[in-house]
Amino acid sequence: MLVCSAAVSQTNHNSPDQEPVGAAINIAVSNLDVGEGNVYFSEAERNERDGAYDEALNLFGKAAFEYNSAGQFSRYCSALMRLSNVHYLLTHYTEAEQVVLNVALKNYAKIGSRSGQMESYGQLGKIYLASNKLTQSLWFYTQQGIIARQIGSSYANIESVLGIANVKIKRKEYMMAAQDLNKAELLARSANTSAFKSQIRVARALIPSRKSKS
């Protein structure tokens, strides 16, 4: 997390009355930072696909640092979210949580990105579900769904409903979970997507058949 900490503390020391030449130099440096960030990000994605998660962590962290240095805060947050997800894949749930909760979510709020906040809430719901913090998971999945409906993201809304269903399954609230899965299926059909078909099937298989009947 050293790279992320450095990225968070990075500040812009440019004075508003700088000479134009200095401004031109700063723009050139920023472009260089973005280019470096893109290279790191691309390499991180390749390593993640190959299962080289430790190297992916390092590279996503470097990408985040470069994007933050260049003032590219949307890309910075995207790199942080990917960094969190690799921690999640490694079952580093505390680290995955901290990257989103303490850095990405705050920066998305700062730049006014509702979709970024929605994504952060969904990621936190997933992390807390995996670490059996079910009250927290339910809250974050609910927040994801609220924003998804506000901004018209049917995909994220289905993710939210599925996440809530999985929380209820872990709580052994099977009848309510089955209702949520039915809702997710209807929403997916309405959105004309089969992307959630296997997730719904897997979740249904976790519900004892007699418990799913209301």
NUTITOR-245722 format. One record per residue: residue in one letter; residue number from 1; y, z, x of N, C-alpha, C in turn. Coordinates in nm, 3 decimals. Layout:
! NUTITOR-245722
residu | num | n.v | n.w | n.u | ca.v | ca.w | ca.u | c.v | c.w | c.u
A | NUM | Y | Z | X | Y | Z | X | Y | Z | X .
...
! end
This chain:
! NUTITOR-245722
residu | num | n.v | n.w | n.u | ca.v | ca.w | ca.u | c.v | c.w | c.u
M | 1 | -0.121 | 0.000 | 0.082 | 0.000 | 0.000 | 0.000 | 0.126 | 0.000 | 0.084 .
L | 2 | 0.112 | 0.000 | 0.215 | 0.229 | 0.001 | 0.302 | 0.315 | -0.121 | 0.280 .
V | 3 | 0.251 | -0.237 | 0.266 | 0.327 | -0.360 | 0.246 | 0.406 | -0.354 | 0.117 .
C | 4 | 0.343 | -0.304 | 0.009 | 0.414 | -0.293 | -0.119 | 0.529 | -0.196 | -0.111 .
S | 5 | 0.509 | -0.085 | -0.042 | 0.617 | 0.013 | -0.028 | 0.735 | -0.047 | 0.045 .
A | 6 | 0.705 | -0.124 | 0.147 | 0.813 | -0.189 | 0.222 | 0.885 | -0.290 | 0.135 .
A | 7 | 0.807 | -0.360 | 0.051 | 0.868 | -0.459 | -0.037 | 0.959 | -0.394 | -0.139 .
V | 8 | 0.916 | -0.281 | -0.192 | 0.997 | -0.212 | -0.292 | 1.128 | -0.164 | -0.232 .
S | 9 | 1.125 | -0.116 | -0.108 | 1.245 | -0.059 | -0.048 | 1.337 | -0.165 | 0.011 .
Q | 10 | 1.292 | -0.293 | 0.010 | 1.375 | -0.399 | 0.066 | 1.504 | -0.411 | -0.015 .
T | 11 | 1.618 | -0.416 | 0.051 | 1.745 | -0.431 | -0.019 | 1.824 | -0.547 | 0.039 .
N | 12 | 1.919 | -0.594 | -0.038 | 2.002 | -0.706 | 0.004 | 2.133 | -0.651 | 0.059 .
H | 13 | 2.158 | -0.674 | 0.186 | 2.277 | -0.620 | 0.250 | 2.391 | -0.721 | 0.256 .
N | 14 | 2.380 | -0.834 | 0.186 | 2.486 | -0.934 | 0.191 | 2.614 | -0.879 | 0.129 .
S | 15 | 2.725 | -0.900 | 0.197 | 2.854 | -0.858 | 0.144 | 2.910 | -0.967 | 0.055 .
P | 16 | 2.978 | -0.932 | -0.055 | 3.031 | -1.035 | -0.145 | 3.136 | -1.122 | -0.080 .
D | 17 | 3.201 | -1.076 | 0.030 | 3.305 | -1.157 | 0.092 | 3.256 | -1.222 | 0.221 .
Q | 18 | 3.124 | -1.249 | 0.230 | 3.071 | -1.316 | 0.348 | 3.128 | -1.456 | 0.360 .
E | 19 | 3.133 | -1.504 | 0.482 | 3.178 | -1.640 | 0.507 | 3.075 | -1.738 | 0.453 .
P | 20 | 3.116 | -1.857 | 0.411 | 3.024 | -1.957 | 0.360 | 2.910 | -1.989 | 0.457 .
V | 21 | 2.940 | -1.990 | 0.587 | 2.835 | -2.021 | 0.685 | 2.724 | -1.916 | 0.677 .
G | 22 | 2.764 | -1.790 | 0.667 | 2.666 | -1.682 | 0.655 | 2.583 | -1.699 | 0.529 .
A | 23 | 2.648 | -1.739 | 0.421 | 2.576 | -1.760 | 0.296 | 2.472 | -1.869 | 0.312 .
A | 24 | 2.509 | -1.975 | 0.382 | 2.417 | -2.085 | 0.403 | 2.296 | -2.039 | 0.484 .
I | 25 | 2.323 | -1.953 | 0.583 | 2.213 | -1.900 | 0.665 | 2.121 | -1.815 | 0.578 .
N | 26 | 2.182 | -1.733 | 0.491 | 2.101 | -1.647 | 0.403 | 2.013 | -1.729 | 0.310 .
I | 27 | 2.068 | -1.838 | 0.257 | 1.991 | -1.925 | 0.169 | 1.873 | -1.985 | 0.244 .
A | 28 | 1.899 | -2.027 | 0.369 | 1.791 | -2.084 | 0.450 | 1.682 | -1.982 | 0.477 .
V | 29 | 1.723 | -1.859 | 0.506 | 1.626 | -1.752 | 0.530 | 1.547 | -1.724 | 0.403 .
S | 30 | 1.615 | -1.722 | 0.288 | 1.548 | -1.696 | 0.161 | 1.443 | -1.803 | 0.134 .
N | 31 | 1.479 | -1.930 | 0.158 | 1.385 | -2.038 | 0.136 | 1.263 | -2.024 | 0.227 .
L | 32 | 1.288 | -1.979 | 0.348 | 1.179 | -1.957 | 0.442 | 1.088 | -1.845 | 0.392 .
D | 33 | 1.149 | -1.737 | 0.341 | 1.072 | -1.625 | 0.286 | 0.984 | -1.671 | 0.170 .
V | 34 | 1.043 | -1.754 | 0.080 | 0.967 | -1.804 | -0.035 | 0.851 | -1.890 | 0.013 .
G | 35 | 0.877 | -1.976 | 0.111 | 0.771 | -2.060 | 0.165 | 0.657 | -1.978 | 0.224 .
E | 36 | 0.694 | -1.875 | 0.300 | 0.591 | -1.786 | 0.357 | 0.514 | -1.716 | 0.246 .
G | 37 | 0.588 | -1.671 | 0.145 | 0.523 | -1.605 | 0.033 | 0.423 | -1.696 | -0.037 .
N | 38 | 0.462 | -1.823 | -0.056 | 0.372 | -1.919 | -0.122 | 0.244 | -1.941 | -0.041 .
V | 39 | 0.260 | -1.948 | 0.092 | 0.143 | -1.966 | 0.178 | 0.049 | -1.845 | 0.167 .
Y | 40 | 0.108 | -1.726 | 0.176 | 0.027 | -1.605 | 0.165 | -0.043 | -1.597 | 0.029 .
F | 41 | 0.032 | -1.631 | -0.078 | -0.023 | -1.622 | -0.213 | -0.141 | -1.718 | -0.230 .
S | 42 | -0.124 | -1.841 | -0.181 | -0.229 | -1.940 | -0.191 | -0.355 | -1.897 | -0.114 .
E | 43 | -0.334 | -1.843 | 0.005 | -0.446 | -1.796 | 0.086 | -0.513 | -1.675 | 0.020 .
A | 44 | -0.432 | -1.590 | -0.042 | -0.488 | -1.473 | -0.112 | -0.577 | -1.516 | -0.227 .
E | 45 | -0.532 | -1.616 | -0.304 | -0.612 | -1.667 | -0.414 | -0.745 | -1.723 | -0.365 .
R | 46 | -0.741 | -1.796 | -0.254 | -0.864 | -1.852 | -0.198 | -0.960 | -1.741 | -0.156 .
N | 47 | -0.907 | -1.639 | -0.091 | -0.992 | -1.527 | -0.048 | -1.049 | -1.451 | -0.168 .
E | 48 | -0.968 | -1.436 | -0.271 | -1.018 | -1.368 | -0.391 | -1.133 | -1.447 | -0.453 .
R | 49 | -1.117 | -1.580 | -0.463 | -1.224 | -1.664 | -0.518 | -1.352 | -1.653 | -0.435 .
D | 50 | -1.334 | -1.640 | -0.304 | -1.450 | -1.632 | -0.213 | -1.510 | -1.492 | -0.206 .
G | 51 | -1.447 | -1.397 | -0.274 | -1.498 | -1.260 | -0.273 | -1.455 | -1.179 | -0.152 .
A | 52 | -1.360 | -1.233 | -0.073 | -1.308 | -1.161 | 0.044 | -1.191 | -1.075 | -0.003 .
Y | 53 | -1.223 | -0.969 | -0.075 | -1.120 | -0.892 | -0.145 | -1.027 | -0.815 | -0.051 .
D | 54 | -1.077 | -0.764 | 0.058 | -0.990 | -0.690 | 0.150 | -0.882 | -0.781 | 0.208 .
E | 55 | -0.922 | -0.902 | 0.244 | -0.823 | -0.996 | 0.296 | -0.727 | -1.041 | 0.187 .
A | 56 | -0.778 | -1.056 | 0.065 | -0.692 | -1.093 | -0.048 | -0.587 | -0.985 | -0.073 .
L | 57 | -0.627 | -0.858 | -0.062 | -0.532 | -0.748 | -0.077 | -0.419 | -0.760 | 0.024 .
N | 58 | -0.456 | -0.781 | 0.149 | -0.357 | -0.793 | 0.256 | -0.261 | -0.908 | 0.231 .
L | 59 | -0.314 | -1.022 | 0.190 | -0.232 | -1.141 | 0.172 | -0.145 | -1.134 | 0.047 .
F | 60 | -0.197 | -1.078 | -0.062 | -0.112 | -1.061 | -0.181 | 0.001 | -0.962 | -0.150 .
G | 61 | -0.028 | -0.860 | -0.069 | 0.076 | -0.766 | -0.029 | 0.184 | -0.835 | 0.054 .
K | 62 | 0.143 | -0.922 | 0.147 | 0.240 | -0.996 | 0.229 | 0.322 | -1.092 | 0.143 .
A | 63 | 0.257 | -1.157 | 0.048 | 0.329 | -1.247 | -0.042 | 0.434 | -1.169 | -0.121 .
A | 64 | 0.396 | -1.052 | -0.172 | 0.490 | -0.969 | -0.247 | 0.611 | -0.932 | -0.161 .
F | 65 | 0.587 | -0.896 | -0.036 | 0.696 | -0.859 | 0.055 | 0.792 | -0.976 | 0.075 .
E | 66 | 0.737 | -1.095 | 0.099 | 0.822 | -1.212 | 0.123 | 0.902 | -1.249 | -0.001 .
Y | 67 | 0.839 | -1.245 | -0.118 | 0.911 | -1.278 | -0.240 | 1.022 | -1.178 | -0.268 .
N | 68 | 0.995 | -1.050 | -0.244 | 1.097 | -0.949 | -0.266 | 1.213 | -0.969 | -0.169 .
S | 69 | 1.182 | -1.003 | -0.044 | 1.285 | -1.026 | 0.056 | 1.375 | -1.143 | 0.017 .
A | 70 | 1.316 | -1.241 | -0.050 | 1.391 | -1.360 | -0.092 | 1.460 | -1.342 | -0.226 .
G | 71 | 1.442 | -1.226 | -0.288 | 1.502 | -1.202 | -0.419 | 1.434 | -1.278 | -0.531 .
Q | 72 | 1.310 | -1.322 | -0.507 | 1.232 | -1.393 | -0.609 | 1.147 | -1.291 | -0.685 .
F | 73 | 1.212 | -1.220 | -0.777 | 1.149 | -1.102 | -0.835 | 1.037 | -1.135 | -0.934 .
S | 74 | 1.045 | -1.249 | -0.999 | 0.937 | -1.288 | -1.088 | 0.810 | -1.315 | -1.007 .
R | 75 | 0.825 | -1.388 | -0.897 | 0.710 | -1.415 | -0.809 | 0.661 | -1.285 | -0.744 .
Y | 76 | 0.756 | -1.200 | -0.709 | 0.722 | -1.070 | -0.651 | 0.630 | -0.993 | -0.745 .
C | 77 | 0.668 | -0.988 | -0.873 | 0.587 | -0.916 | -0.971 | 0.451 | -0.982 | -0.991 .
S | 78 | 0.449 | -1.115 | -0.990 | 0.321 | -1.185 | -1.005 | 0.225 | -1.151 | -0.892 .
A | 79 | 0.280 | -1.145 | -0.770 | 0.196 | -1.108 | -0.655 | 0.146 | -0.965 | -0.668 .
L | 80 | 0.231 | -0.876 | -0.719 | 0.190 | -0.737 | -0.739 | 0.078 | -0.726 | -0.843 .
M | 81 | 0.089 | -0.805 | -0.949 | -0.014 | -0.801 | -1.052 | -0.148 | -0.850 | -0.997 .
R | 82 | -0.142 | -0.953 | -0.914 | -0.266 | -1.001 | -0.854 | -0.322 | -0.899 | -0.755 .
L | 83 | -0.233 | -0.833 | -0.684 | -0.273 | -0.727 | -0.592 | -0.344 | -0.615 | -0.669 .
S | 84 | -0.288 | -0.576 | -0.782 | -0.348 | -0.473 | -0.866 | -0.487 | -0.516 | -0.913 .
N | 85 | -0.498 | -0.642 | -0.951 | -0.627 | -0.688 | -1.004 | -0.736 | -0.688 | -0.898 .
V | 86 | -0.700 | -0.718 | -0.773 | -0.800 | -0.711 | -0.666 | -0.843 | -0.566 | -0.644 .
H | 87 | -0.747 | -0.474 | -0.648 | -0.783 | -0.332 | -0.641 | -0.879 | -0.297 | -0.755 .
Y | 88 | -0.852 | -0.350 | -0.874 | -0.938 | -0.326 | -0.990 | -1.080 | -0.378 | -0.963 .
L | 89 | -1.089 | -0.498 | -0.907 | -1.220 | -0.556 | -0.877 | -1.297 | -0.472 | -0.775 .
L | 90 | -1.223 | -0.405 | -0.688 | -1.285 | -0.318 | -0.587 | -1.308 | -0.177 | -0.641 .
T | 91 | -1.280 | -0.156 | -0.768 | -1.286 | -0.025 | -0.835 | -1.193 | 0.078 | -0.772 .
H | 92 | -1.085 | 0.031 | -0.713 | -0.978 | 0.119 | -0.663 | -0.881 | 0.144 | -0.779 .
Y | 93 | -0.925 | 0.219 | -0.877 | -0.847 | 0.228 | -1.001 | -0.713 | 0.298 | -0.983 .
T | 94 | -0.708 | 0.399 | -0.898 | -0.580 | 0.468 | -0.876 | -0.479 | 0.374 | -0.813 .
E | 95 | -0.521 | 0.299 | -0.711 | -0.431 | 0.205 | -0.645 | -0.389 | 0.094 | -0.742 .
A | 96 | -0.485 | 0.044 | -0.820 | -0.454 | -0.061 | -0.917 | -0.351 | -0.013 | -1.018 .
E | 97 | -0.367 | 0.111 | -1.062 | -0.272 | 0.170 | -1.158 | -0.133 | 0.183 | -1.098 .
Q | 98 | -0.126 | 0.237 | -0.975 | 0.003 | 0.266 | -0.915 | 0.085 | 0.140 | -0.889 .
V | 99 | 0.020 | 0.033 | -0.847 | 0.093 | -0.092 | -0.821 | 0.162 | -0.141 | -0.948 .
V | 100 | 0.092 | -0.132 | -1.062 | 0.150 | -0.179 | -1.188 | 0.250 | -0.079 | -1.244 .
L | 101 | 0.208 | 0.046 | -1.254 | 0.290 | 0.147 | -1.322 | 0.418 | 0.178 | -1.246 .
N | 102 | 0.410 | 0.190 | -1.115 | 0.525 | 0.233 | -1.035 | 0.608 | 0.120 | -0.978 .
V | 103 | 0.554 | -0.002 | -0.977 | 0.629 | -0.111 | -0.914 | 0.645 | -0.230 | -1.009 .
A | 104 | 0.535 | -0.295 | -1.046 | 0.546 | -0.419 | -1.124 | 0.613 | -0.397 | -1.259 .
L | 105 | 0.568 | -0.296 | -1.333 | 0.623 | -0.272 | -1.466 | 0.773 | -0.243 | -1.461 .
K | 106 | 0.813 | -0.162 | -1.363 | 0.956 | -0.129 | -1.349 | 1.039 | -0.252 | -1.314 .
N | 107 | 0.984 | -0.338 | -1.229 | 1.057 | -0.459 | -1.191 | 1.062 | -0.560 | -1.304 .
Y | 108 | 0.955 | -0.571 | -1.382 | 0.958 | -0.658 | -1.498 | 1.064 | -0.610 | -1.598 .
A | 109 | 1.074 | -0.479 | -1.615 | 1.176 | -0.424 | -1.705 | 1.315 | -0.453 | -1.651 .
K | 110 | 1.331 | -0.443 | -1.519 | 1.460 | -0.465 | -1.455 | 1.509 | -0.609 | -1.474 .
I | 111 | 1.416 | -0.705 | -1.465 | 1.456 | -0.846 | -1.480 | 1.448 | -0.893 | -1.624 .
G | 112 | 1.410 | -0.801 | -1.714 | 1.409 | -0.833 | -1.857 | 1.296 | -0.925 | -1.900 .
S | 113 | 1.182 | -0.917 | -1.832 | 1.069 | -1.003 | -1.865 | 0.976 | -0.932 | -1.963 .
R | 114 | 0.985 | -0.971 | -2.090 | 0.899 | -0.912 | -2.191 | 0.753 | -0.953 | -2.170 .
S | 115 | 0.733 | -1.078 | -2.132 | 0.595 | -1.123 | -2.109 | 0.534 | -1.050 | -1.990 .
G | 116 | 0.616 | -1.021 | -1.887 | 0.568 | -0.945 | -1.773 | 0.532 | -0.803 | -1.810 .
Q | 117 | 0.614 | -0.741 | -1.894 | 0.583 | -0.606 | -1.941 | 0.455 | -0.606 | -2.023 .
M | 118 | 0.440 | -0.707 | -2.106 | 0.319 | -0.721 | -2.188 | 0.195 | -0.733 | -2.099 .
E | 119 | 0.204 | -0.817 | -1.996 | 0.093 | -0.833 | -1.903 | 0.062 | -0.701 | -1.832 .
S | 120 | 0.166 | -0.630 | -1.794 | 0.147 | -0.501 | -1.726 | 0.076 | -0.401 | -1.816 .
Y | 121 | 0.117 | -0.396 | -1.943 | 0.052 | -0.305 | -2.037 | -0.096 | -0.340 | -2.053 .
G | 122 | -0.127 | -0.469 | -2.061 | -0.266 | -0.510 | -2.073 | -0.348 | -0.473 | -1.951 .
Q | 123 | -0.288 | -0.492 | -1.833 | -0.357 | -0.456 | -1.709 | -0.383 | -0.306 | -1.702 .
L | 124 | -0.284 | -0.227 | -1.741 | -0.302 | -0.081 | -1.740 | -0.407 | -0.039 | -1.842 .
G | 125 | -0.409 | -0.104 | -1.959 | -0.513 | -0.075 | -2.057 | -0.651 | -0.099 | -1.999 .
K | 126 | -0.667 | -0.208 | -1.926 | -0.795 | -0.243 | -1.865 | -0.834 | -0.143 | -1.756 .
I | 127 | -0.736 | -0.106 | -1.674 | -0.763 | -0.010 | -1.565 | -0.805 | 0.125 | -1.621 .
Y | 128 | -0.729 | 0.174 | -1.720 | -0.761 | 0.305 | -1.777 | -0.893 | 0.304 | -1.852 .
L | 129 | -0.926 | 0.191 | -1.915 | -1.056 | 0.180 | -1.982 | -1.169 | 0.193 | -1.880 .
A | 130 | -1.156 | 0.122 | -1.768 | -1.259 | 0.125 | -1.665 | -1.274 | 0.264 | -1.603 .
S | 131 | -1.163 | 0.337 | -1.596 | -1.168 | 0.472 | -1.537 | -1.186 | 0.582 | -1.641 .
N | 132 | -1.220 | 0.541 | -1.765 | -1.251 | 0.634 | -1.875 | -1.134 | 0.724 | -1.914 .
K | 133 | -1.012 | 0.674 | -1.894 | -0.893 | 0.745 | -1.945 | -0.857 | 0.679 | -2.078 .
L | 134 | -0.932 | 0.716 | -2.180 | -0.931 | 0.639 | -2.304 | -0.803 | 0.653 | -2.385 .
T | 135 | -0.742 | 0.771 | -2.385 | -0.616 | 0.789 | -2.458 | -0.507 | 0.700 | -2.399 .
Q | 136 | -0.498 | 0.699 | -2.266 | -0.400 | 0.615 | -2.199 | -0.429 | 0.467 | -2.223 .
S | 137 | -0.556 | 0.431 | -2.215 | -0.595 | 0.292 | -2.236 | -0.555 | 0.244 | -2.375 .
L | 138 | -0.584 | 0.325 | -2.474 | -0.550 | 0.289 | -2.612 | -0.400 | 0.270 | -2.627 .
W | 139 | -0.321 | 0.357 | -2.566 | -0.176 | 0.348 | -2.579 | -0.124 | 0.217 | -2.516 .
F | 140 | -0.173 | 0.185 | -2.398 | -0.122 | 0.065 | -2.331 | -0.170 | -0.063 | -2.399 .
Y | 141 | -0.293 | -0.064 | -2.447 | -0.337 | -0.183 | -2.522 | -0.255 | -0.200 | -2.650 .
T | 142 | -0.219 | -0.088 | -2.712 | -0.136 | -0.095 | -2.833 | 0.002 | -0.151 | -2.801 .
Q | 143 | 0.061 | -0.107 | -2.690 | 0.192 | -0.159 | -2.650 | 0.184 | -0.309 | -2.618 .
Q | 144 | 0.074 | -0.349 | -2.554 | 0.056 | -0.492 | -2.525 | 0.058 | -0.572 | -2.656 .
G | 145 | -0.014 | -0.522 | -2.755 | -0.021 | -0.592 | -2.882 | 0.112 | -0.599 | -2.954 .
I | 146 | 0.189 | -0.492 | -2.946 | 0.321 | -0.490 | -3.010 | 0.410 | -0.600 | -2.953 .
I | 147 | 0.416 | -0.608 | -2.819 | 0.500 | -0.711 | -2.757 | 0.443 | -0.850 | -2.783 .
A | 148 | 0.310 | -0.862 | -2.779 | 0.247 | -0.992 | -2.803 | 0.287 | -1.048 | -2.940 .
R | 149 | 0.288 | -0.962 | -3.040 | 0.327 | -1.008 | -3.173 | 0.476 | -1.038 | -3.180 .
Q | 150 | 0.555 | -0.962 | -3.107 | 0.700 | -0.985 | -3.106 | 0.736 | -1.119 | -3.043 .
I | 151 | 0.666 | -1.156 | -2.936 | 0.701 | -1.280 | -2.866 | 0.609 | -1.396 | -2.903 .
G | 152 | 0.515 | -1.370 | -2.994 | 0.429 | -1.477 | -3.043 | 0.320 | -1.521 | -2.948 .
S | 153 | 0.266 | -1.427 | -2.870 | 0.156 | -1.460 | -2.779 | 0.023 | -1.425 | -2.845 .
S | 154 | -0.041 | -1.526 | -2.905 | -0.166 | -1.501 | -2.975 | -0.276 | -1.459 | -2.878 .
Y | 155 | -0.277 | -1.515 | -2.758 | -0.380 | -1.483 | -2.659 | -0.373 | -1.334 | -2.622 .
A | 156 | -0.253 | -1.287 | -2.589 | -0.237 | -1.146 | -2.551 | -0.265 | -1.054 | -2.668 .
N | 157 | -0.233 | -1.099 | -2.789 | -0.261 | -1.017 | -2.908 | -0.412 | -0.998 | -2.925 .
I | 158 | -0.488 | -1.105 | -2.903 | -0.634 | -1.095 | -2.912 | -0.687 | -1.003 | -2.802 .
E | 159 | -0.633 | -1.017 | -2.681 | -0.671 | -0.927 | -2.570 | -0.650 | -0.782 | -2.608 .
S | 160 | -0.536 | -0.755 | -2.672 | -0.503 | -0.619 | -2.713 | -0.604 | -0.565 | -2.814 .
V | 161 | -0.636 | -0.645 | -2.915 | -0.731 | -0.602 | -3.019 | -0.869 | -0.579 | -2.958 .
L | 162 | -0.910 | -0.668 | -2.867 | -1.038 | -0.651 | -2.799 | -1.040 | -0.524 | -2.713 .
G | 163 | -0.930 | -0.501 | -2.644 | -0.921 | -0.380 | -2.561 | -0.932 | -0.254 | -2.645 .
I | 164 | -0.862 | -0.253 | -2.757 | -0.868 | -0.138 | -2.848 | -1.010 | -0.119 | -2.901 .
A | 165 | -1.077 | -0.229 | -2.933 | -1.215 | -0.222 | -2.980 | -1.305 | -0.159 | -2.874 .
N | 166 | -1.286 | -0.198 | -2.750 | -1.369 | -0.143 | -2.642 | -1.342 | 0.005 | -2.617 .
V | 167 | -1.218 | 0.048 | -2.637 | -1.187 | 0.190 | -2.629 | -1.263 | 0.266 | -2.738 .
K | 168 | -1.262 | 0.211 | -2.858 | -1.330 | 0.277 | -2.971 | -1.482 | 0.280 | -2.952 .
I | 169 | -1.535 | 0.176 | -2.888 | -1.678 | 0.177 | -2.859 | -1.711 | 0.291 | -2.764 .
K | 170 | -1.628 | 0.309 | -2.661 | -1.652 | 0.419 | -2.567 | -1.638 | 0.555 | -2.635 .
R | 171 | -1.553 | 0.560 | -2.737 | -1.537 | 0.685 | -2.813 | -1.645 | 0.702 | -2.919 .
K | 172 | -1.735 | 0.603 | -2.930 | -1.841 | 0.601 | -3.030 | -1.785 | 0.590 | -3.173 .
E | 173 | -1.666 | 0.532 | -3.183 | -1.606 | 0.506 | -3.315 | -1.648 | 0.364 | -3.356 .
Y | 174 | -1.776 | 0.351 | -3.385 | -1.836 | 0.219 | -3.395 | -1.788 | 0.137 | -3.514 .
M | 175 | -1.771 | 0.200 | -3.629 | -1.729 | 0.125 | -3.747 | -1.588 | 0.067 | -3.728 .
M | 176 | -1.499 | 0.148 | -3.672 | -1.363 | 0.099 | -3.647 | -1.363 | -0.009 | -3.539 .
A | 177 | -1.449 | 0.008 | -3.439 | -1.459 | -0.093 | -3.333 | -1.508 | -0.226 | -3.391 .
A | 178 | -1.605 | -0.219 | -3.481 | -1.659 | -0.341 | -3.543 | -1.550 | -0.412 | -3.623 .
Q | 179 | -1.467 | -0.334 | -3.691 | -1.356 | -0.394 | -3.767 | -1.257 | -0.464 | -3.673 .
D | 180 | -1.229 | -0.401 | -3.560 | -1.138 | -0.463 | -3.462 | -1.198 | -0.592 | -3.405 .
L | 181 | -1.329 | -0.592 | -3.382 | -1.394 | -0.713 | -3.330 | -1.390 | -0.825 | -3.433 .
N | 182 | -1.406 | -0.790 | -3.560 | -1.392 | -0.891 | -3.666 | -1.251 | -0.948 | -3.667 .
K | 183 | -1.153 | -0.860 | -3.649 | -1.014 | -0.903 | -3.645 | -0.990 | -0.995 | -3.526 .
A | 184 | -1.044 | -0.958 | -3.408 | -1.027 | -1.041 | -3.289 | -1.089 | -1.179 | -3.312 .
E | 185 | -1.203 | -1.182 | -3.378 | -1.270 | -1.309 | -3.405 | -1.186 | -1.397 | -3.498 .
L | 186 | -1.128 | -1.335 | -3.600 | -1.042 | -1.410 | -3.693 | -0.917 | -1.462 | -3.622 .
L | 187 | -0.859 | -1.378 | -3.537 | -0.740 | -1.421 | -3.463 | -0.772 | -1.536 | -3.368 .
A | 188 | -0.888 | -1.528 | -3.304 | -0.929 | -1.635 | -3.212 | -0.952 | -1.765 | -3.288 .
R | 189 | -1.013 | -1.754 | -3.406 | -1.037 | -1.873 | -3.488 | -0.904 | -1.934 | -3.532 .
S | 190 | -0.811 | -1.846 | -3.569 | -0.679 | -1.893 | -3.612 | -0.603 | -1.961 | -3.498 .
A | 191 | -0.624 | -1.908 | -3.376 | -0.558 | -1.966 | -3.258 | -0.635 | -2.084 | -3.202 .
N | 192 | -0.749 | -2.116 | -3.265 | -0.833 | -2.229 | -3.222 | -0.875 | -2.218 | -3.076 .
T | 193 | -0.920 | -2.098 | -3.038 | -0.966 | -2.076 | -2.901 | -1.104 | -2.012 | -2.901 .
S | 194 | -1.185 | -2.055 | -2.807 | -1.317 | -1.995 | -2.789 | -1.322 | -1.907 | -2.664 .
A | 195 | -1.204 | -1.881 | -2.607 | -1.195 | -1.809 | -2.480 | -1.252 | -1.667 | -2.488 .
F | 196 | -1.252 | -1.609 | -2.608 | -1.293 | -1.470 | -2.622 | -1.433 | -1.454 | -2.680 .
K | 197 | -1.501 | -1.566 | -2.699 | -1.631 | -1.564 | -2.768 | -1.732 | -1.474 | -2.698 .
S | 198 | -1.744 | -1.489 | -2.566 | -1.843 | -1.410 | -2.492 | -1.805 | -1.263 | -2.488 .
Q | 199 | -1.673 | -1.234 | -2.475 | -1.628 | -1.094 | -2.472 | -1.658 | -1.024 | -2.605 .
I | 200 | -1.635 | -1.095 | -2.715 | -1.663 | -1.038 | -2.847 | -1.813 | -1.014 | -2.861 .
R | 201 | -1.894 | -1.110 | -2.816 | -2.039 | -1.096 | -2.825 | -2.089 | -0.976 | -2.744 .
V | 202 | -2.038 | -0.962 | -2.622 | -2.078 | -0.850 | -2.535 | -2.040 | -0.717 | -2.599 .
A | 203 | -1.918 | -0.710 | -2.654 | -1.872 | -0.586 | -2.717 | -1.958 | -0.552 | -2.839 .
R | 204 | -1.991 | -0.653 | -2.919 | -2.073 | -0.629 | -3.039 | -2.211 | -0.575 | -3.001 .
A | 205 | -2.263 | -0.622 | -2.889 | -2.396 | -0.579 | -2.846 | -2.399 | -0.431 | -2.810 .
L | 206 | -2.282 | -0.372 | -2.785 | -2.274 | -0.230 | -2.750 | -2.272 | -0.139 | -2.873 .
I | 207 | -2.259 | -0.201 | -2.991 | -2.251 | -0.123 | -3.114 | -2.388 | -0.118 | -3.180 .
P | 208 | -2.444 | 0.002 | -3.200 | -2.570 | 0.013 | -3.272 | -2.557 | -0.054 | -3.408 .
S | 209 | -2.654 | -0.135 | -3.448 | -2.642 | -0.219 | -3.568 | -2.611 | -0.139 | -3.693 .
R | 210 | -2.671 | -0.026 | -3.711 | -2.645 | 0.052 | -3.832 | -2.505 | 0.113 | -3.834 .
K | 211 | -2.444 | 0.127 | -3.715 | -2.311 | 0.186 | -3.707 | -2.200 | 0.085 | -3.736 .
S | 212 | -2.233 | -0.043 | -3.728 | -2.129 | -0.144 | -3.743 | -2.097 | -0.175 | -3.888 .
K | 213 | -2.179 | -0.122 | -3.979 | -2.158 | -0.150 | -4.122 | -2.064 | -0.047 | -4.182 .
S | 214 | -1.958 | -0.098 | -4.245 | -1.861 | -0.006 | -4.306 | -1.900 | 0.027 | -4.449 .
! end
